[in-house]
Amino acid sequence: MLHCAGGRLSHSPELFLNSVGQKLLVAIALPAIAVALWGLLMTWRRTDDAVRADIQADALGYATFLATSFGAVEDVRPGTPPRVAHRAVTLALRSNWSALRAVGDVRIVDAKGVVRWSRRIEEEDKALPDAGRILGSRGVTASFEGGAGWPWSPARGGEVLSQLGGVGCGGCHFGDATLRTGYLQLTVDAPALRREVSDVFLNATMAVLVFSLVLIGASALGLRIFLTRPLTRLVTVMRRAEGGELLVRAPVMGRDEIGRLSIAYNRMLARLTELKAVDIDRQADLDKAHAELVLKEELEQLNTKLEVRLEELQGLFELARTINSTLDLEQVLDRVASTVPKFGVPKFSIMLLNPEGLLEVVKARTGNPNSVGLSFAIGEGICGRAAQILRSVYVPDLEAPSPFKVRGGEGSRGRGCLLAVPMLHADELFGVLNFERGEKADFSSDEIEFFTAVTDQAAMAVANARLHEQTVTLSITDPLTGVPNRRHLFQQLESEINRANRFGTQLSMLMIDIDFFKHLNDTAGHRAGDEVLREVCRLLKKNLRKVDTLARYGGEEFAVLLPQVPRHEAVDVAEKLRRAVEEAPLEHGKTQPMGKVTISVGVASLPVDATDQARLVDCADSALYASKRGGRNKVSAFENGMETHPGRERGPRPAARPN
């Protein structure tokens, strides 16, 4: 059996009528069987109609015969009962007379519905159940049961109702009974002829069925041999050819249409084989060309990547060379800020870790003028998260819902993507670099790796600058008090004198000495002296401006530079500092001769008292000596002659003086 599945012919024993042989067999056999059966049915119906008419005629004849027989009574005396008068009819009906074998029940019902005579003796003198139907008839009424003339319809015969009475019955019946004595009911069984016709019809039907089966078998065998089997072989070859076996050939069986179809199909396969060979050669050439094109594209892509990588390495080298050419932190940050946009990043920000442990924006190009100065806690926002986990954090879509809190300095919550890379050097966090682009997911994995390298270079430069700052700070800072030392004092003094001369402003200098400091060291110890030095330094810094310079001049001496402060205001500042130390409840003040820690201050101003650096220092020192001679815990402004006092040697480094 064949069927079509997915555009292909295939065998399937489950399906029916999917082969040409089956379809032809059904097309031939079914009409023939239908016509034969229809002819049998029509013949049976005509025959049955004839038998039915004969049954009706017989029933009416029986009824007429019996009615006439009841009229022919014996010669009996008047008043004889009817069953005695009609004894001859009774004997005839109860006999085995062959002419009356088809008659079933015969009974006479009077006008009251009582059975007066019956072929069945047990019914006599009893009321008939359906007497009403019989009494309602007039004359002779015939009804016949059975089918509509088909062989499967039952044949139960018929019934005849005949009214009895009249003048002929006047000899025995009197009065109204003379006119209507009763009714004759007669039933007729189906004659044997109808059964014989049915048997003949059934036999003929079986013969037709047997003939049909033989016809179907013969047709099926012929179709299988001459049609189905050759087509099946041809389909098998087609399926093998469909699977790629173009060298297979269909067997040629005869010179009929199937044979010619096989020859044509073999020729087509031969042509397809030639075309397939040509196609294989062409495909091989195409595959080779495609492989070459793929290799060429891969080489071009590799060259492009190499060029991009080379440009990145070159940019990274230029960045490293540029930012590492200076140790000034501000210059390092400026160079990083000027180099990052060259890498295709229009928005960025540089964040450094400030002394409070916050990430503070120091350089930015974000479109927000208030970005610089913003600070983020570790773990806050995208930059804070990167600083917290010490790894890069990439947000491909700033518009998408994010667990990070983004503020203006780190990138606007708008379109684009953001890459935050922590600046790490030797596992130490220095800050975060934020790179932002306006398109979503615009940073590739290679670019993320590249910007990580850029951040590493920036971190190294910041670490070097910070280390340099720390080294410089250590070189100019007094380690005990944390204020600038004498070296930084004179550097700053030179700068301030140049600025004052350039802008025509005044510069005042204070020389401060702790009173009886040697006595403090001798009585309370050097550790107490160090604590007093730190506390006095803290009090002085607290009462000075940010632009003022406080430095340790040496031992227990301090110097203060007051830019743009005239002499009289400098005296007020000195007095303020003296009172601050005097009123401070320092721990070791009670061991001092005055019962508290005090200072002596000398004041000199430029250009009032001096015009150069050495003269200004000498004048301030001379004024300090005057405060010491005046009883200590005092402020003295320089006056002419102080520098030549007999108790003081001239010069910026006088001999040992009393404490």
C-alpha positions as CSV (number, residue, x, y, z in Angstrom):
1,M,0.0,0.0,0.0
2,L,1.3,3.5,-0.9
3,H,0.7,6.9,0.6
4,C,2.1,10.4,0.3
5,A,3.9,11.9,3.3
6,G,5.7,15.2,3.2
7,G,5.8,15.3,-0.6
8,R,7.1,11.7,-0.8
9,L,5.5,8.4,-1.7
10,S,5.9,5.8,1.1
11,H,4.4,2.4,2.1
12,S,1.9,2.2,4.9
13,P,-0.1,-0.9,5.8
14,E,-2.3,1.1,8.2
15,L,-4.0,3.4,5.6
16,F,-6.6,2.3,3.1
17,L,-7.3,3.4,-0.5
18,N,-3.9,5.0,-0.9
19,S,-2.8,2.8,-3.8
20,V,-3.9,2.9,-7.4
21,G,-4.8,-0.8,-7.4
22,Q,-7.1,-0.4,-4.4
23,K,-8.8,2.6,-5.9
24,L,-9.4,0.9,-9.2
25,L,-10.7,-2.2,-7.4
26,V,-13.1,-0.2,-5.4
27,A,-14.2,1.8,-8.5
28,I,-15.0,-1.5,-10.4
29,A,-16.3,-3.7,-7.6
30,L,-18.6,-1.4,-5.7
31,P,-20.8,-0.2,-8.7
32,A,-21.1,-3.9,-9.9
33,I,-22.2,-5.1,-6.4
34,A,-24.5,-2.2,-6.0
35,V,-26.2,-2.7,-9.3
36,A,-26.6,-6.5,-8.7
37,L,-28.1,-5.9,-5.2
38,W,-30.4,-3.2,-6.5
39,G,-31.7,-5.6,-9.3
40,L,-32.4,-8.3,-6.7
41,L,-34.3,-5.9,-4.5
42,M,-36.4,-4.6,-7.3
43,T,-37.2,-8.2,-8.5
44,W,-38.1,-9.2,-4.9
45,R,-40.4,-6.2,-4.5
46,R,-42.3,-7.0,-7.7
47,T,-42.6,-10.6,-6.7
48,D,-43.7,-9.7,-3.2
49,D,-46.3,-7.3,-4.5
50,A,-47.8,-10.2,-6.6
51,V,-47.8,-12.5,-3.6
52,R,-49.4,-9.9,-1.5
53,A,-52.2,-9.4,-4.0
54,D,-52.8,-13.1,-4.1
55,I,-53.0,-13.2,-0.3
56,Q,-55.6,-10.5,-0.3
57,A,-57.7,-12.3,-2.9
58,D,-57.5,-15.6,-1.0
59,A,-58.5,-13.9,2.2
60,L,-61.6,-12.4,0.6
61,G,-62.4,-15.7,-1.0
62,Y,-62.2,-17.5,2.3
63,A,-64.4,-14.9,3.9
64,T,-67.0,-15.1,1.1
65,F,-66.9,-18.9,1.3
66,L,-67.4,-19.1,5.0
67,A,-70.1,-16.4,5.0
68,T,-72.0,-18.5,2.4
69,S,-71.4,-21.7,4.3
70,F,-72.9,-20.2,7.4
71,G,-76.0,-19.4,5.4
72,A,-76.4,-23.0,4.3
73,V,-77.7,-24.6,7.5
74,E,-79.0,-28.1,8.2
75,D,-82.8,-28.9,8.3
76,V,-83.5,-28.6,11.9
77,R,-86.4,-27.6,14.0
78,P,-87.0,-24.0,14.7
79,G,-85.3,-22.7,17.8
80,T,-82.2,-24.9,17.4
81,P,-79.0,-23.2,18.7
82,P,-76.8,-21.7,15.9
83,R,-73.8,-23.9,16.8
84,V,-76.0,-26.9,16.1
85,A,-77.4,-25.4,12.9
86,H,-73.9,-24.6,11.5
87,R,-72.4,-28.0,12.5
88,A,-71.3,-28.6,9.0
89,V,-69.2,-25.5,8.8
90,T,-67.8,-26.3,12.2
91,L,-66.8,-29.7,11.1
92,A,-65.2,-28.4,8.0
93,L,-63.1,-25.7,9.7
94,R,-62.0,-28.1,12.4
95,S,-61.0,-30.7,9.9
96,N,-57.6,-30.9,8.1
97,W,-59.0,-29.7,4.8
98,S,-55.9,-28.4,2.9
99,A,-57.9,-25.6,1.3
100,L,-58.4,-24.0,4.7
101,R,-54.8,-24.5,6.0
102,A,-54.0,-20.8,5.4
103,V,-57.0,-19.7,7.5
104,G,-56.0,-18.9,11.1
105,D,-58.7,-17.8,13.5
106,V,-62.4,-17.8,12.6
107,R,-65.0,-16.5,15.0
108,I,-68.5,-15.1,15.0
109,V,-69.3,-12.2,17.3
110,D,-72.8,-11.2,18.1
111,A,-74.1,-7.6,18.4
112,K,-73.1,-7.5,22.1
113,G,-69.5,-8.5,21.4
114,V,-69.8,-12.1,22.7
115,V,-68.2,-14.9,20.7
116,R,-71.0,-17.1,19.6
117,W,-68.9,-19.4,17.5
118,S,-65.1,-19.9,17.2
119,R,-62.7,-22.3,15.7
120,R,-61.3,-22.3,19.2
121,I,-64.0,-23.8,21.5
122,E,-62.6,-22.2,24.6
123,E,-63.6,-18.7,23.3
124,E,-67.3,-19.4,22.8
125,D,-69.8,-17.5,25.0
126,K,-67.1,-15.1,26.1
127,A,-66.7,-11.4,25.4
128,L,-64.1,-10.5,22.8
129,P,-61.5,-7.9,24.1
130,D,-61.5,-5.9,20.8
131,A,-65.2,-6.4,20.0
132,G,-65.7,-2.6,19.7
133,R,-63.4,-2.5,16.7
134,I,-65.3,-5.4,15.1
135,L,-68.8,-4.1,15.8
136,G,-67.9,-0.7,14.3
137,S,-67.3,-2.2,10.9
138,R,-69.8,-2.2,8.0
139,G,-70.1,-4.7,5.2
140,V,-66.8,-6.5,4.4
141,T,-63.6,-5.0,5.7
142,A,-60.2,-6.4,4.9
143,S,-56.8,-5.4,6.4
144,F,-53.5,-7.0,5.8
145,E,-50.3,-6.7,7.9
146,G,-46.7,-7.1,6.9
147,G,-43.8,-5.2,5.3
148,A,-43.7,-2.8,2.4
149,G,-42.6,-5.5,0.0
150,W,-38.9,-5.9,1.1
151,P,-37.4,-9.2,2.0
152,W,-36.6,-8.2,5.5
153,S,-40.3,-7.3,6.2
154,P,-42.3,-9.8,8.3
155,A,-45.2,-11.6,6.5
156,R,-48.0,-12.0,9.0
157,G,-51.0,-12.3,6.7
158,G,-54.2,-10.3,7.0
159,E,-57.7,-10.0,8.6
160,V,-61.3,-9.9,7.0
161,L,-64.4,-8.7,8.9
162,S,-67.7,-9.6,7.2
163,Q,-71.2,-8.7,8.5
164,L,-73.6,-11.6,8.8
165,G,-77.4,-11.5,8.8
166,G,-80.4,-10.8,6.6
167,V,-83.5,-12.7,5.4
168,G,-81.5,-15.9,5.0
169,C,-80.9,-16.1,8.7
170,G,-84.7,-15.6,9.5
171,G,-85.3,-19.3,10.0
172,C,-83.2,-19.4,13.1
173,H,-82.8,-15.8,14.2
174,F,-85.8,-13.6,14.9
175,G,-86.5,-9.9,15.3
176,D,-83.6,-7.4,14.8
177,A,-81.2,-10.3,14.7
178,T,-82.7,-11.2,11.3
179,L,-81.2,-8.0,9.9
180,R,-77.8,-8.1,11.7
181,T,-77.0,-11.4,13.3
182,G,-73.3,-10.7,13.9
183,Y,-69.8,-10.5,12.4
184,L,-67.4,-13.0,10.9
185,Q,-63.7,-12.4,11.8
186,L,-61.2,-14.4,9.8
187,T,-57.4,-14.2,9.9
188,V,-55.1,-15.5,7.1
189,D,-51.5,-16.6,7.6
190,A,-48.7,-15.8,5.1
191,P,-48.8,-18.4,2.3
192,A,-45.9,-20.6,1.7
193,L,-45.3,-18.9,-1.7
194,R,-44.0,-15.8,0.0
195,R,-41.6,-17.8,2.1
196,E,-40.4,-19.7,-1.0
197,V,-39.9,-16.4,-2.8
198,S,-37.9,-15.1,0.2
199,D,-35.7,-18.2,0.2
200,V,-35.1,-17.8,-3.5
201,F,-34.2,-14.2,-3.0
202,L,-31.8,-15.0,-0.2
203,N,-30.1,-17.7,-2.2
204,A,-29.8,-15.3,-5.1
205,T,-28.3,-12.7,-2.8
206,M,-25.7,-15.1,-1.5
207,A,-24.8,-16.1,-5.0
208,V,-24.3,-12.4,-5.9
209,L,-22.1,-11.9,-2.9
210,V,-20.0,-14.9,-3.7
211,F,-19.7,-13.7,-7.3
212,S,-18.8,-10.3,-6.0
213,L,-16.1,-11.7,-3.8
214,V,-14.7,-13.8,-6.6
215,L,-14.7,-10.7,-8.8
216,I,-13.0,-8.6,-6.2
217,G,-10.4,-11.3,-5.5
218,A,-9.7,-11.7,-9.2
219,S,-9.5,-8.0,-9.8
220,A,-7.3,-7.5,-6.8
221,L,-4.9,-10.2,-7.9
222,G,-4.8,-8.8,-11.5
223,L,-4.3,-5.2,-10.3
224,R,-1.5,-6.3,-7.9
225,I,0.3,-8.2,-10.6
226,F,0.0,-5.8,-13.4
227,L,-0.3,-2.4,-11.7
228,T,0.4,-2.3,-7.9
229,R,3.6,-4.3,-7.9
230,P,5.3,-2.5,-10.8
231,L,4.3,0.9,-9.3
232,T,5.6,-0.2,-5.9
233,R,9.0,-1.1,-7.4
234,L,9.1,2.2,-9.2
235,V,8.2,4.1,-6.0
236,T,11.0,2.2,-4.1
237,V,13.5,3.4,-6.7
238,M,12.2,6.9,-6.5
239,R,12.6,6.9,-2.8
240,R,16.2,5.7,-3.0
241,A,16.9,8.3,-5.6
242,E,15.3,10.9,-3.3
243,G,17.7,9.7,-0.6
244,G,20.6,10.5,-2.8
245,E,21.2,7.3,-4.7
246,L,21.2,8.7,-8.2
247,L,22.9,5.6,-9.6
248,V,19.9,3.4,-8.9
249,R,17.7,2.4,-11.9
250,A,14.0,1.3,-12.1
251,P,13.4,-2.2,-13.6
252,V,11.6,-2.1,-17.0
253,M,8.6,-4.5,-16.9
254,G,6.9,-4.7,-20.2
255,R,6.1,-2.0,-22.8
256,D,2.9,-0.7,-21.3
257,E,2.5,2.8,-19.7
258,I,4.3,1.7,-16.5
259,G,7.2,0.3,-18.5
260,R,7.5,3.5,-20.6
261,L,7.3,5.5,-17.3
262,S,10.2,3.4,-15.9
263,I,12.3,4.1,-19.0
264,A,11.6,7.8,-18.8
265,Y,12.4,7.9,-15.2
266,N,15.7,6.1,-15.7
267,R,16.6,8.7,-18.4
268,M,15.8,11.5,-15.9
269,L,18.0,9.8,-13.3
270,A,20.8,9.6,-15.7
271,R,20.5,13.3,-16.5
272,L,20.2,14.1,-12.8
273,T,23.4,12.1,-12.2
274,E,25.2,14.2,-14.8
275,L,23.9,17.4,-13.3
276,K,24.8,16.2,-9.8
277,A,28.3,15.5,-10.9
278,V,28.6,19.0,-12.3
279,D,27.0,20.5,-9.2
280,I,29.4,18.6,-7.0
281,D,32.4,20.1,-8.9
282,R,30.8,23.5,-8.8
283,Q,30.0,23.2,-5.1
284,A,33.6,22.1,-4.4
285,D,34.8,25.2,-6.2
286,L,32.3,27.4,-4.3
287,D,33.3,25.8,-1.0
288,K,37.0,26.5,-1.7
289,A,36.2,30.1,-2.7
290,H,34.0,30.5,0.4
291,A,36.8,29.1,2.6
292,E,39.2,31.6,1.0
293,L,36.7,34.4,1.6
294,V,36.2,33.4,5.2
295,L,40.0,33.3,5.7
296,K,40.3,36.6,4.1
297,E,37.6,38.1,6.3
298,E,39.1,36.6,9.3
299,L,42.5,38.0,8.4
300,E,40.9,41.4,7.8
301,Q,39.1,41.2,11.1
302,L,42.3,40.1,12.8
303,N,44.2,43.0,11.1
304,T,41.5,45.4,12.3
305,K,41.7,44.1,15.8
306,L,45.5,44.3,15.7
307,E,45.3,47.9,14.5
308,V,42.8,48.7,17.2
309,R,45.0,46.9,19.7
310,L,48.0,48.7,18.4
311,E,46.3,52.1,18.7
312,E,45.2,51.2,22.2
313,L,48.7,50.2,23.2
314,Q,50.1,53.3,21.6
315,G,47.5,55.4,23.4
316,L,48.2,53.6,26.6
317,F,52.0,54.2,26.1
318,E,51.4,57.9,25.5
319,L,49.2,58.1,28.6
320,A,51.8,56.3,30.7
321,R,54.6,58.5,29.3
322,T,52.6,61.7,29.8
323,I,51.2,61.1,33.3
324,N,54.5,59.6,34.6
325,S,56.5,62.5,33.4
326,T,55.4,64.5,36.4
327,L,55.1,63.8,40.1
328,D,52.6,66.6,40.8
329,L,49.2,65.2,41.5
330,E,47.3,68.0,40.0
331,Q,49.3,67.8,36.7
332,V,48.7,64.0,36.7
333,L,45.0,64.4,37.0
334,D,44.9,67.2,34.3
335,R,46.8,64.9,31.9
336,V,44.5,62.0,32.5
337,A,41.5,64.2,32.0
338,S,42.9,65.5,28.7
339,T,43.8,62.0,27.4
340,V,40.6,60.1,28.2
341,P,38.4,61.8,25.5
342,K,40.8,60.7,22.9
343,F,39.7,57.1,23.5
344,G,36.1,57.9,22.4
345,V,34.7,58.6,25.9
346,P,32.9,62.0,25.8
347,K,31.9,61.9,29.5
348,F,34.1,60.8,32.4
349,S,34.9,61.6,36.0
350,I,38.0,61.1,38.2
351,M,37.3,60.4,41.8
352,L,39.9,60.2,44.6
353,L,39.6,58.8,48.1
354,N,39.7,61.9,50.4
355,P,41.0,61.8,54.0
356,E,37.4,61.3,55.2
357,G,37.3,58.0,53.3
358,L,34.8,59.3,50.7
359,L,35.1,59.2,46.9
360,E,35.3,62.8,45.8
361,V,35.1,64.0,42.2
362,V,38.2,66.0,41.4
363,K,38.0,66.1,37.6
364,A,34.9,65.6,35.4
365,R,33.4,66.1,32.0
366,T,29.8,65.1,32.5
367,G,27.8,68.2,31.3
368,N,27.0,69.0,34.9
369,P,29.1,72.0,36.2
370,N,28.4,71.0,39.8
371,S,30.0,67.6,39.4
372,V,33.4,68.5,40.8
373,G,33.3,68.3,44.6
374,L,30.6,65.7,44.9
375,S,31.4,62.8,47.2
376,F,30.2,59.2,47.4
377,A,30.5,56.8,50.3
378,I,32.1,53.4,49.7
379,G,29.2,51.2,48.4
380,E,27.1,54.1,47.2
381,G,26.2,54.2,43.6
382,I,28.0,52.5,40.8
383,C,31.4,54.1,41.6
384,G,30.9,53.2,45.3
385,R,30.1,49.6,44.4
386,A,33.3,49.3,42.2
387,A,35.3,50.7,45.1
388,Q,33.7,48.3,47.5
389,I,34.3,45.1,45.5
390,L,37.6,46.4,44.0
391,R,36.4,45.3,40.6
392,S,35.0,47.0,37.5
393,V,31.2,47.6,37.4
394,Y,29.6,47.9,34.0
395,V,26.0,49.1,33.6
396,P,25.0,48.7,29.9
397,D,21.7,50.6,30.2
398,L,21.4,53.6,32.6
399,E,17.6,53.8,31.9
400,A,17.0,50.2,33.1
401,P,16.0,49.6,36.7
402,S,19.2,49.4,38.7
403,P,20.1,48.8,42.4
404,F,22.7,51.5,42.2
405,K,21.9,55.1,43.3
406,V,23.2,57.4,40.6
407,R,23.9,61.1,41.1
408,G,24.9,63.9,38.8
409,G,28.6,63.6,39.3
410,E,28.7,60.0,38.3
411,G,26.6,60.1,35.2
412,S,23.1,61.3,34.5
413,R,20.3,58.8,34.8
414,G,19.6,59.0,31.1
415,R,20.5,57.2,28.0
416,G,23.8,55.4,27.7
417,C,26.1,53.1,29.6
418,L,28.6,53.6,32.4
419,L,31.8,51.8,33.3
420,A,33.3,52.3,36.8
421,V,36.8,51.0,37.3
422,P,38.6,51.3,40.7
423,M,42.1,52.8,40.7
424,L,44.2,50.1,42.5
425,H,47.9,50.0,43.0
426,A,49.6,47.3,45.2
427,D,46.1,46.4,46.5
428,E,45.5,49.9,47.7
429,L,42.5,51.9,46.6
430,F,43.1,55.4,45.4
431,G,39.9,56.2,43.7
432,V,37.6,55.4,40.8
433,L,37.5,56.3,37.1
434,N,34.0,56.5,35.5
435,F,33.7,56.2,31.7
436,E,30.3,57.1,30.1
437,R,28.9,56.9,26.6
438,G,25.6,58.0,25.2
439,E,24.6,54.7,23.6
440,K,23.4,51.6,25.4
441,A,25.9,48.7,25.8
442,D,28.5,50.6,23.9
443,F,31.5,49.2,25.7
444,S,32.8,45.9,24.4
445,S,34.7,43.4,26.4
446,D,38.0,44.4,24.8
447,E,37.3,48.1,25.6
448,I,36.5,47.3,29.2
449,E,39.9,45.5,29.4
450,F,41.6,48.5,27.8
451,F,40.0,51.1,30.1
452,T,41.0,48.9,33.0
453,A,44.6,49.1,31.8
454,V,44.2,52.9,31.5
455,T,42.9,53.1,35.0
456,D,45.8,51.0,36.2
457,Q,48.2,53.5,34.6
458,A,46.4,56.3,36.2
459,A,46.4,54.6,39.6
460,M,50.2,54.1,39.3
461,A,50.7,57.7,38.4
462,V,48.5,58.9,41.3
463,A,50.3,56.5,43.7
464,N,53.7,57.9,42.6
465,A,52.4,61.5,43.0
466,R,51.0,60.7,46.4
467,L,54.2,59.1,47.4
468,H,56.1,62.1,46.1
469,E,53.8,64.4,48.1
470,Q,54.3,62.3,51.2
471,T,58.1,62.4,50.7
472,V,58.0,66.2,50.2
473,T,55.7,66.6,53.1
474,L,58.0,64.6,55.3
475,S,61.0,66.7,54.2
476,I,59.3,70.0,55.0
477,T,57.2,68.9,58.0
478,D,58.2,68.7,61.6
479,P,57.5,65.1,62.7
480,L,56.6,66.0,66.3
481,T,54.1,68.7,65.7
482,G,53.0,68.1,62.1
483,V,53.6,71.7,61.1
484,P,56.2,72.8,58.5
485,N,59.8,72.9,59.6
486,R,62.3,75.6,59.3
487,R,63.2,74.7,55.7
488,H,59.7,75.1,54.5
489,L,59.4,78.3,56.5
490,F,62.1,80.0,54.6
491,Q,60.8,78.7,51.2
492,Q,57.4,80.1,52.1
493,L,58.8,83.3,53.4
494,E,60.7,83.9,50.2
495,S,57.5,83.4,48.2
496,E,55.4,85.6,50.4
497,I,58.1,88.5,50.3
498,N,58.1,88.2,46.4
499,R,54.3,88.4,46.4
500,A,54.1,91.3,48.8
501,N,56.7,93.2,46.8
502,R,54.8,92.5,43.5
503,F,51.4,93.6,44.8
504,G,52.6,96.2,47.2
505,T,51.1,94.6,50.3
506,Q,52.5,94.1,53.8
507,L,53.8,90.9,55.4
508,S,54.1,90.4,59.1
509,M,56.1,87.8,60.9
510,L,55.7,86.5,64.5
511,M,58.5,84.8,66.5
512,I,57.0,82.7,69.4
513,D,58.9,81.0,72.2
514,I,57.5,78.9,75.1
515,D,58.5,80.4,78.4
516,F,60.5,78.3,80.9
517,F,60.5,75.3,78.5
518,K,63.8,73.9,79.9
519,H,62.3,74.0,83.4
520,L,59.3,72.0,82.0
521,N,61.6,69.3,80.6
522,D,63.7,69.2,83.8
523,T,60.7,68.9,86.1
524,A,58.1,66.9,84.0
525,G,60.3,65.1,81.6
526,H,60.9,65.3,77.9
527,R,57.7,63.4,77.1
528,A,55.7,66.1,78.9
529,G,57.7,68.7,76.9
530,D,56.7,67.0,73.6
531,E,53.1,67.0,74.6
532,V,53.2,70.7,75.5
533,L,54.8,71.4,72.1
534,R,52.0,69.6,70.3
535,E,49.3,71.3,72.3
536,V,50.7,74.8,71.9
537,C,51.0,74.1,68.1
538,R,47.4,73.0,68.0
539,L,46.2,76.1,69.8
540,L,48.2,78.4,67.4
541,K,46.8,76.6,64.3
542,K,43.3,76.9,65.7
543,N,43.6,80.7,66.0
544,L,45.2,81.3,62.6
545,R,43.9,81.6,59.1
546,K,44.3,79.0,56.4
547,V,46.5,81.4,54.4
548,D,48.8,81.9,57.4
549,T,51.9,79.8,57.8
550,L,52.9,78.2,61.1
551,A,56.3,76.6,61.3
552,R,58.6,75.2,63.9
553,Y,61.6,77.4,63.9
554,G,63.7,75.3,66.3
555,G,63.4,73.8,69.8
556,E,60.5,75.5,71.6
557,E,60.4,78.3,69.0
558,F,57.7,78.8,66.3
559,A,57.4,81.3,63.5
560,V,54.2,82.6,61.9
561,L,53.8,84.3,58.5
562,L,50.8,86.6,58.2
563,P,50.3,87.7,54.5
564,Q,48.6,91.0,53.8
565,V,48.5,91.8,57.5
566,P,49.9,95.3,58.6
567,R,52.0,95.7,61.8
568,H,49.2,96.8,64.2
569,E,46.9,94.0,63.1
570,A,49.8,91.5,63.6
571,V,50.2,92.7,67.2
572,D,46.5,92.0,67.7
573,V,47.0,88.5,66.3
574,A,50.0,87.9,68.5
575,E,48.1,89.0,71.5
576,K,45.2,86.7,70.6
577,L,47.6,83.8,70.3
578,R,49.3,84.6,73.7
579,R,45.9,84.7,75.5
580,A,44.8,81.4,73.9
581,V,47.9,79.6,75.3
582,E,47.7,81.3,78.6
583,E,44.0,80.5,79.1
584,A,44.3,76.9,77.9
585,P,44.2,74.3,80.8
586,L,47.3,72.5,79.7
587,E,48.1,69.4,81.8
588,H,51.7,70.3,82.9
589,G,51.1,74.1,83.4
590,K,51.1,73.8,87.1
591,T,54.8,72.8,87.1
592,Q,55.8,76.1,85.5
593,P,57.0,79.1,87.5
594,M,53.9,81.1,86.5
595,G,51.6,78.1,87.3
596,K,50.7,77.8,83.6
597,V,52.2,77.5,80.2
598,T,52.8,80.9,78.5
599,I,54.5,82.2,75.4
600,S,56.5,85.3,74.5
601,V,55.9,86.8,71.0
602,G,57.9,89.2,68.8
603,V,56.4,91.1,65.9
604,A,58.0,92.6,62.8
605,S,56.5,93.7,59.5
606,L,57.7,94.2,55.9
607,P,58.4,96.8,54.6
608,V,57.9,98.8,57.8
609,D,60.7,97.1,59.8
610,A,62.6,95.4,57.1
611,T,62.8,95.0,53.3
612,D,64.4,91.6,52.9
613,Q,64.1,88.1,54.4
614,A,67.2,88.2,56.7
615,R,66.3,91.6,58.1
616,L,62.7,90.6,58.7
617,V,63.7,87.5,60.7
618,D,66.3,89.4,62.7
619,C,63.8,92.1,63.6
620,A,61.2,89.6,64.7
621,D,63.8,87.7,66.8
622,S,64.9,91.0,68.4
623,A,61.3,91.8,69.4
624,L,61.0,88.3,70.9
625,Y,64.1,89.0,73.1
626,A,62.5,92.2,74.2
627,S,59.4,90.2,75.4
628,K,61.7,87.9,77.3
629,R,63.5,90.8,79.0
630,G,60.1,92.4,79.7
631,G,59.1,89.5,82.0
632,R,57.8,86.9,79.5
633,N,54.1,86.1,78.6
634,K,54.2,89.3,76.6
635,V,53.9,90.6,73.0
636,S,56.5,93.1,71.7
637,A,56.6,94.9,68.4
638,F,60.0,95.7,66.9
639,E,61.5,99.0,67.6
640,N,64.8,100.4,66.4
641,G,67.7,99.5,68.7
642,M,66.3,96.1,69.8
643,E,68.6,94.3,67.5
644,T,71.7,96.0,69.1
645,H,70.7,95.4,72.7
646,P,73.7,94.3,74.8
647,G,72.0,91.1,76.0
648,R,71.5,89.8,72.4
649,E,73.9,88.9,69.6
650,R,73.1,90.1,66.2
651,G,71.9,87.8,63.4
652,P,69.1,85.4,62.7
653,R,70.7,82.7,64.9
654,P,71.4,84.3,68.3
655,A,73.3,82.7,71.2
656,A,71.6,80.8,73.8
657,R,69.1,82.9,75.7
658,P,67.4,82.5,79.0
659,N,64.1,80.6,79.0
